[in-house]
């Protein structure tokens, strides 16, 4: 006794559940012509070049479609968008971070900014530094200034030499990060001070403080690290398959636990050129304005990048695709009502939709639901186990062209 197909069992179950008998199902209404067509499948058991059983086209009557709940959809073209979600960490923007280092040896007499986390203004005094070299340079400046005042301008050579000495000392003080205001004060008063103040070159927040009062400092030693946090970076990692969607300038927004329900907007400013070998992820940087300094470095954030997969691309519902592991198959309905398996090449997925790169044409009708039952019957038809009343014709699921057109088969 031949085994019955999957569709036959499902339909029989559906009819029984509705209070009918299996003999009243659409399978019992099989005509002699349908029976002959069912028996005509002469390629049962055929395999393709990969050794897989070739799927056969399936024919459903309107009653069978209603009983199984088969729904159709159309291959369309549209702009496909998706949101890539990942997590990241808020960091100070590297191009807004400055290290304060002395350019001369000396001793810290007094700290004006003495704690990490303080906010400083551009030009604000950070510390008072005593250095014998600074004291000597001040004395040279005062002497050169007096010399310029005493030399008669008529003695052009002597006057120019005095001016050159004054300019040289002035430049040396400026090169040591002595502010113009301090130099002007020295020029006005002529008084040599024991210490001179080092000022902050930028405004921002002190991230690190590596100096104490009384400490000896050397040229190049980092004393403070100051960051302007009015703009921050959020760095996260995306999976390898999402890398093509990451484009510089793409709009993004972030959410942080501290401000639930708020969406803070930003832009993708950089996509790292390498992929991490161990995690198979790619780092992405999002730049976010932070004028109120609400975002703190070290906070975790959820990143959403709005990416355009493609414009005017062919799409189908992901539910309409039978994913076998070896290939992706959809069932295309022709004018005669046959459901022919068609192998497709898929692109990126966006929600419930997926891009189709090849295999179907715009406007074709495909099975959108119950396709796993259709696929099972298609494979059973190739092994001789098809349900009665079903028409099968061997179709290699690697083909990309639809079956020849025939007289349209109408159904409800």
Backbone torsions as a table, in degrees:
resi	resn	phi	psi	omega
1	UNK	NA	127.5	-178.0
2	UNK	-70.5	142.8	177.6
3	UNK	-77.8	149.8	-175.6
4	UNK	-89.6	154.5	-178.0
5	UNK	-74.1	164.5	-179.2
6	UNK	-61.7	-42.3	-178.5
7	UNK	-62.5	-37.2	-179.8
8	UNK	-62.3	-42.6	-180.0
9	UNK	-65.5	-41.3	-178.9
10	UNK	-65.8	-43.9	-179.4
11	UNK	-64.6	-42.8	-179.9
12	UNK	-61.0	-40.8	178.6
13	UNK	-64.0	-41.2	-179.4
14	UNK	-64.9	-40.0	-179.5
15	UNK	-67.8	-43.1	-179.8
16	UNK	-61.9	-40.2	-179.6
17	UNK	-64.2	-24.8	-179.5
18	UNK	-88.3	3.8	176.8
19	UNK	94.8	6.5	-179.0
20	UNK	-99.1	-179.5	176.3
21	UNK	-107.5	156.3	-179.4
22	UNK	-61.6	-31.1	-180.0
23	UNK	-67.6	-16.9	178.5
24	UNK	-92.0	0.0	-176.8
25	UNK	-75.1	166.1	178.6
26	UNK	-59.7	-21.6	-179.6
27	UNK	-67.6	-28.6	-177.5
28	UNK	-78.2	-11.9	-178.6
29	UNK	-91.6	16.6	-178.2
30	UNK	-64.2	128.5	178.9
31	UNK	-87.4	169.2	178.6
32	UNK	-63.9	-35.2	179.2
33	UNK	-65.7	-42.1	178.2
34	UNK	-65.0	-39.1	178.7
35	UNK	-62.9	-40.4	179.6
36	UNK	-66.1	-39.8	179.4
37	UNK	-65.5	-36.4	178.6
38	UNK	-64.6	-38.8	-178.8
39	UNK	-76.8	-9.7	-173.6
40	UNK	-85.4	-1.6	-179.8
41	UNK	-67.2	98.6	-174.5
42	UNK	-91.8	4.6	-177.7
43	UNK	-117.0	25.8	178.9
44	UNK	-63.3	135.8	-179.6
45	UNK	87.0	-1.8	-179.9
46	UNK	-70.5	148.8	179.2
47	UNK	-123.4	157.6	178.7
48	UNK	-90.4	-172.0	-175.8
49	UNK	-65.8	-21.0	180.0
50	UNK	-91.0	2.3	179.8
51	UNK	82.8	9.4	179.7
52	UNK	-93.3	145.5	178.6
53	UNK	-64.1	129.9	-178.7
54	UNK	-72.0	129.8	175.3
55	UNK	-73.3	149.5	178.9
56	UNK	-111.9	153.0	175.4
57	UNK	-65.2	144.8	-178.3
58	UNK	-116.6	138.8	177.5
59	UNK	-113.8	124.5	178.6
60	UNK	-113.7	136.1	172.1
61	UNK	-80.1	162.2	177.4
62	UNK	-55.8	-38.2	-180.0
63	UNK	-65.2	-39.8	178.6
64	UNK	-65.2	-40.1	179.0
65	UNK	-61.6	-42.9	179.7
66	UNK	-66.5	-40.9	-178.2
67	UNK	-66.0	-36.0	-177.3
68	UNK	-89.0	-12.9	-178.5
69	UNK	74.3	32.8	179.2
70	UNK	-71.4	129.6	178.5
71	UNK	-121.1	141.8	-178.8
72	UNK	-110.2	155.7	173.6
73	UNK	-140.7	169.7	-176.2
74	UNK	-115.0	140.2	175.2
75	UNK	-71.1	123.0	-176.4
76	UNK	-125.3	168.9	173.8
77	UNK	-113.5	139.6	179.6
78	UNK	-165.2	169.4	173.3
79	UNK	-81.0	124.1	-175.6
80	UNK	-102.7	121.2	-179.9
81	UNK	-124.6	152.6	175.9
82	UNK	-151.9	158.8	178.3
83	UNK	-108.6	123.0	178.0
84	UNK	-92.0	124.5	-176.9
85	UNK	-111.9	135.2	175.2
86	UNK	-153.9	177.1	177.9
87	UNK	-114.2	151.6	-178.5
88	UNK	-149.4	177.0	-179.6
89	UNK	-121.4	136.1	178.0
90	UNK	-77.3	131.6	-178.8
91	UNK	-133.3	156.4	171.8
92	UNK	-68.2	137.7	179.3
93	UNK	-65.1	125.8	-174.8
94	UNK	-61.1	-33.2	-178.4
95	UNK	-78.0	1.4	177.8
96	UNK	-120.0	17.9	179.3
97	UNK	-109.2	132.9	-177.1
98	UNK	-129.6	136.3	171.6
99	UNK	-98.2	131.5	176.4
100	UNK	-95.8	117.3	-178.8
101	UNK	-131.5	141.9	176.3
102	UNK	-78.2	152.6	177.7
103	UNK	-107.9	12.1	-178.8
104	UNK	-149.0	151.0	178.4
105	UNK	-76.4	142.9	178.7
106	UNK	-175.9	-167.4	-178.4
107	UNK	-129.2	139.1	-179.3
108	UNK	-81.5	111.8	178.8
109	UNK	-81.9	-37.2	-176.4
110	UNK	-156.5	141.6	175.4
111	UNK	-105.3	127.5	175.4
112	UNK	-94.4	-26.5	173.8
113	UNK	-116.2	106.8	-166.1
114	UNK	-115.6	2.0	-177.8
115	UNK	-136.7	149.1	174.2
116	UNK	-71.6	142.7	179.2
117	UNK	96.7	-8.9	178.7
118	UNK	-67.5	150.0	175.5
119	UNK	-97.3	131.4	-179.0
120	UNK	-122.8	156.2	178.3
121	UNK	-100.8	158.1	174.1
122	UNK	-61.7	130.8	-179.8
123	UNK	86.0	-2.0	180.0
124	UNK	-72.1	138.3	-179.0
125	UNK	-68.0	131.9	179.6
126	UNK	-99.6	-42.0	-178.5
127	UNK	-159.1	161.1	174.6
128	UNK	-105.0	125.8	-173.2
129	UNK	-115.5	126.9	171.7
130	UNK	-98.8	128.8	177.8
131	UNK	-145.5	126.6	176.2
132	UNK	-55.4	-35.5	179.2
133	UNK	-66.3	-37.1	177.9
134	UNK	-66.9	-41.0	178.6
135	UNK	-62.7	-43.4	179.3
136	UNK	-63.5	-39.4	179.7
137	UNK	-66.5	-36.3	177.1
138	UNK	-64.5	-42.9	179.3
139	UNK	-62.9	-40.6	177.1
140	UNK	-63.1	-37.3	-179.5
141	UNK	-65.3	-44.1	-179.5
142	UNK	-64.5	-42.5	179.4
143	UNK	-63.1	-45.4	180.0
144	UNK	-63.2	-36.7	179.1
145	UNK	-66.4	-42.6	177.9
146	UNK	-65.3	-37.2	-179.7
147	UNK	-64.8	-41.3	178.1
148	UNK	-62.6	-39.0	-178.3
149	UNK	-69.6	-30.3	-176.8
150	UNK	-85.7	-31.6	-176.1
151	UNK	-72.3	132.7	177.8
152	UNK	-71.3	134.6	-179.2
153	UNK	-65.2	-16.4	177.9
154	UNK	-70.4	-28.3	174.5
155	UNK	-83.7	81.9	-168.6
156	UNK	-58.4	-43.7	-175.8
157	UNK	-65.8	-44.7	179.8
158	UNK	-67.2	-39.8	-179.5
159	UNK	-65.0	-41.4	178.8
160	UNK	-65.6	-36.2	178.1
161	UNK	-65.8	-41.4	178.5
162	UNK	-65.0	-40.9	177.9
163	UNK	-63.8	-39.3	179.3
164	UNK	-65.1	-39.4	178.5
165	UNK	-64.9	-42.8	179.7
166	UNK	-63.0	-44.0	179.5
167	UNK	-65.7	-36.9	-179.8
168	UNK	-64.5	-45.0	180.0
169	UNK	-67.2	-38.6	179.7
170	UNK	-61.8	-42.8	178.6
171	UNK	-64.5	-38.9	-179.2
172	UNK	-62.5	-42.2	177.5
173	UNK	-63.4	-41.0	179.1
174	UNK	-65.5	-38.6	178.6
175	UNK	-64.8	-25.1	178.0
176	UNK	-88.2	14.2	177.9
177	UNK	68.8	26.2	170.8
178	UNK	-79.0	128.4	-173.1
179	UNK	-69.4	158.2	179.0
180	UNK	-62.6	-33.9	180.0
181	UNK	-65.0	-39.5	179.3
182	UNK	-68.9	-38.2	178.9
183	UNK	-65.7	-40.0	179.1
184	UNK	-66.5	-36.3	177.0
185	UNK	-64.5	-43.2	176.5
186	UNK	-61.7	-38.8	-179.9
187	UNK	-67.9	-35.2	-177.3
188	UNK	-77.5	-46.1	-174.7
189	UNK	-88.2	-30.5	-176.3
190	UNK	71.7	14.5	-178.2
191	UNK	-99.9	127.6	178.1
192	UNK	-84.0	126.7	179.5
193	UNK	-103.2	152.8	-179.3
194	UNK	-67.8	-38.7	-177.1
195	UNK	-123.0	157.2	171.9
196	UNK	-129.1	151.6	-173.8
197	UNK	-96.0	137.6	171.4
198	UNK	-94.9	130.0	-175.4
199	UNK	-106.9	157.2	178.2
200	UNK	-73.8	128.2	179.7
201	UNK	-75.4	-17.1	-177.9
202	UNK	-139.1	166.7	172.2
203	UNK	-98.1	145.8	-179.9
204	UNK	164.1	-156.3	-177.4
205	UNK	-113.1	137.0	178.1
206	UNK	-75.1	109.3	178.6
207	UNK	-83.3	-35.8	-179.1
208	UNK	-141.3	141.6	175.8
209	UNK	-129.9	118.0	-175.3
210	UNK	-120.4	37.9	-177.5
211	UNK	-143.6	148.1	178.3
212	UNK	-129.7	157.7	177.0
213	UNK	-63.5	138.4	-179.4
214	UNK	86.5	-6.5	-176.7
215	UNK	-74.5	143.7	173.2
216	UNK	-85.7	131.2	-178.7
217	UNK	-118.6	151.3	-178.2
218	UNK	-118.5	158.7	178.2
219	UNK	-58.4	132.9	178.3
220	UNK	88.2	-6.8	-179.7
221	UNK	-75.5	131.3	179.8
222	UNK	-75.7	126.1	178.5
223	UNK	-102.6	-42.0	179.9
224	UNK	-138.0	150.8	167.3
225	UNK	-121.1	119.1	-174.8
226	UNK	-119.4	135.4	-178.4
227	UNK	-126.3	136.3	171.8
228	UNK	-87.2	112.4	-173.8
229	UNK	-100.1	17.0	177.4
230	UNK	-71.7	-8.6	172.0
231	UNK	-145.5	131.4	-176.0
232	UNK	-125.7	164.4	174.9
233	UNK	-105.4	144.6	170.3
234	UNK	-121.0	112.2	-177.1
235	UNK	-106.4	128.1	178.2
236	UNK	-136.5	-179.3	-178.7
237	UNK	-126.8	136.1	177.3
238	UNK	-116.1	154.4	179.9
239	UNK	-69.9	159.3	-173.8
240	UNK	-57.8	-37.1	-177.4
241	UNK	-70.8	-16.1	179.5
242	UNK	-95.5	-3.7	-177.4
243	UNK	-59.0	-42.8	-180.0
244	UNK	-61.4	-19.7	-179.0
245	UNK	-85.4	-12.8	-178.0
246	UNK	-86.5	108.2	-179.5
247	UNK	-123.0	137.8	178.4
248	UNK	-62.1	135.1	-177.8
249	UNK	94.9	-9.8	179.7
250	UNK	-65.2	141.8	-179.9
251	UNK	-71.4	141.2	179.1
252	UNK	-144.0	160.0	171.4
253	UNK	-142.6	158.0	-176.8
254	UNK	-127.2	157.5	172.9
255	UNK	-128.9	137.7	177.5
256	UNK	-124.5	150.7	-176.9
257	UNK	-62.4	-31.0	-176.5
258	UNK	-66.6	-25.3	-177.6
259	UNK	-128.1	73.3	-175.9
260	UNK	-61.6	138.7	177.9
261	UNK	84.7	-8.8	-179.8
262	UNK	-93.2	137.4	176.4
263	UNK	-111.5	113.7	-178.9
264	UNK	-99.0	121.2	-172.2
265	UNK	-84.2	150.2	177.3
266	UNK	-158.9	-171.5	-179.9
267	UNK	-135.7	147.2	172.4
268	UNK	-70.7	116.1	-176.1
269	UNK	-103.1	-18.3	-178.7
270	UNK	-162.1	138.5	173.3
271	UNK	-118.1	119.3	-175.5
272	UNK	-61.3	143.8	-173.9
273	UNK	-79.6	-3.7	-177.8
274	UNK	-126.8	156.4	177.7
275	UNK	-107.5	136.1	178.2
276	UNK	-66.6	124.8	-174.0
277	UNK	-66.6	-36.8	-175.6
278	UNK	-77.4	-45.1	-176.4
279	UNK	-93.7	-11.0	-177.4
280	UNK	55.7	42.8	178.2
281	UNK	-125.9	161.6	-178.9
282	UNK	-123.3	132.2	-179.1
283	UNK	-77.9	139.4	-179.3
284	UNK	-130.6	139.3	-178.9
285	UNK	-113.8	131.0	176.3
286	UNK	-116.3	128.0	178.2
287	UNK	-96.7	127.3	-175.0
288	UNK	-126.7	127.2	173.7
289	UNK	-63.0	144.3	-176.9
290	UNK	-143.5	57.7	-173.2
291	UNK	-64.0	-31.3	-179.1
292	UNK	-91.3	4.2	179.1
293	UNK	58.5	33.3	179.3
294	UNK	-77.4	-29.0	179.7
295	UNK	-87.6	123.9	-176.2
296	UNK	-106.9	135.4	174.3
297	UNK	-55.8	135.0	-177.2
298	UNK	104.4	-18.9	177.0
299	UNK	-67.3	147.6	171.7
300	UNK	-92.8	147.1	-178.0
301	UNK	-140.5	151.5	172.2
302	UNK	-97.3	126.5	-175.5
303	UNK	-104.9	134.1	173.9
304	UNK	-123.5	119.2	178.7
305	UNK	-109.4	121.0	178.8
306	UNK	-83.8	109.8	-174.1
307	UNK	-116.3	143.0	174.5
308	UNK	-97.6	114.6	179.1
309	UNK	-69.0	-42.8	179.9
310	UNK	-177.6	156.7	177.2
311	UNK	-106.6	135.6	179.6
312	UNK	53.6	52.4	177.9
313	UNK	-107.2	153.8	178.3
314	UNK	-75.0	131.9	-178.9
315	UNK	-133.4	152.2	173.7
316	UNK	-139.8	158.1	173.8
317	UNK	-64.3	140.8	179.1
318	UNK	-62.6	-29.1	-179.5
319	UNK	-67.3	-17.7	-178.7
320	UNK	-84.7	-4.9	-176.2
321	UNK	-102.0	129.1	174.0
322	UNK	-92.4	111.9	-178.2
323	UNK	-96.3	112.9	-175.4
324	UNK	-96.5	-13.1	-173.5
325	UNK	98.4	-37.9	176.5
326	UNK	-92.1	-33.0	-176.6
327	UNK	-157.7	170.3	177.4
328	UNK	-116.5	129.8	-171.9
329	UNK	-128.1	138.0	168.7
330	UNK	-121.8	158.2	178.7
331	UNK	-108.2	116.9	-175.8
332	UNK	-98.2	131.6	179.5
333	UNK	-93.2	124.6	179.1
334	UNK	-92.4	-176.4	-176.6
335	UNK	-66.0	-24.8	-179.2
336	UNK	-85.8	-6.5	179.7
337	UNK	95.2	1.3	178.3
338	UNK	-76.3	145.7	178.6
339	UNK	-106.2	101.6	-175.0
340	UNK	-97.3	131.2	176.9
341	UNK	-69.3	138.1	-179.4
342	UNK	-137.2	123.7	177.6
343	UNK	-76.2	136.7	-179.4
344	UNK	-127.0	155.3	174.6
345	UNK	-106.4	122.0	-174.9
346	UNK	-96.1	147.7	173.6
347	UNK	-105.1	-150.7	-179.3
348	UNK	-66.5	153.5	178.0
349	UNK	-103.8	143.9	177.3
350	UNK	-136.2	99.1	-178.1
351	UNK	66.2	-123.8	-179.5
352	UNK	-89.4	-1.2	-178.7
353	UNK	-109.5	156.7	177.6
354	UNK	-141.1	142.3	178.0
355	UNK	-76.9	140.1	175.9
356	UNK	-110.0	118.7	-178.5
357	UNK	-82.3	-34.5	179.3
358	UNK	-162.6	160.6	176.3
359	UNK	119.1	-29.5	178.3
360	UNK	-134.3	165.5	179.9
361	UNK	-116.7	154.8	178.0
362	UNK	-60.1	135.7	178.3
363	UNK	93.7	-12.1	179.1
364	UNK	-71.3	149.0	-179.6
365	UNK	-97.7	130.9	-178.8
366	UNK	-130.1	162.3	177.7
367	UNK	-75.1	128.5	-178.1
368	UNK	-105.4	-19.4	178.8
369	UNK	-145.1	159.2	-176.7
370	UNK	61.9	19.5	-178.2
371	UNK	-69.6	-23.4	178.0
372	UNK	-68.7	-31.2	175.1
373	UNK	-71.3	-40.7	177.5
374	UNK	-62.9	-40.8	179.1
375	UNK	-64.6	-41.4	178.9
376	UNK	-62.4	-43.0	179.4
377	UNK	-67.6	-34.1	178.6
378	UNK	-63.4	-39.1	179.2
379	UNK	-77.3	-35.0	176.7
380	UNK	-65.3	-33.9	178.3
381	UNK	-64.0	-26.1	179.1
382	UNK	-78.1	-17.7	-178.2
383	UNK	-107.1	4.7	178.4
384	UNK	87.1	11.2	-178.2
385	UNK	-107.6	25.6	-176.3
386	UNK	-70.4	155.8	179.3
387	UNK	-77.2	150.4	177.5
388	UNK	-62.0	143.0	177.7
389	UNK	91.8	-3.1	179.7
390	UNK	-100.1	137.2	175.7
391	UNK	-96.4	132.7	-179.6
392	UNK	-128.4	142.8	172.2
393	UNK	-140.7	130.9	-174.6
394	UNK	-62.2	130.3	177.6
395	UNK	-136.0	124.3	175.4
396	UNK	-72.9	120.6	-174.8
397	UNK	-74.6	10.7	173.1
398	UNK	-94.1	-6.1	-178.5
399	UNK	-72.1	151.3	-179.7
400	UNK	-118.3	5.0	-179.1
401	UNK	-111.7	143.5	-178.2
402	UNK	-73.0	161.0	177.7
403	UNK	-64.2	160.6	-179.5
404	UNK	-60.4	143.5	-179.2
405	UNK	-67.9	144.8	177.3
406	UNK	-138.5	-175.0	-179.5
407	UNK	-60.5	132.5	-176.1
408	UNK	-62.3	136.0	179.0
409	UNK	-100.1	112.6	-177.4
410	UNK	-83.2	148.1	174.7
411	UNK	-152.6	166.3	-178.2
412	UNK	-70.0	NA	NA
